[in-house]
């Protein structure tokens, strides 16, 4: 049950979409994830 919930949450819907659309969506998600990461001071 937990695995089903995780897949439903994190795997994007791909039915009826082109490969290019899926790729753009995955790249946008990765960009949001990297830009939302907090910056750490260089001295730490």
DARA-V110404 format. One line per field, one symbol per residue. ss: DSSP state (H for helix, E for strand, C for the rest). phi: phi as a letter, one per 40 degrees, with the letter a starting at -180 (. if undefined). Layout:
ss = ???
phi = ???
This chain:
ss = CHHHHHHHHHCCCCCCCCHHHHHHHHHHHHHHHHHCCCCCCCCC
phi = .ccdcccccbcccbcgbccccccccccccccccccccccbcccc
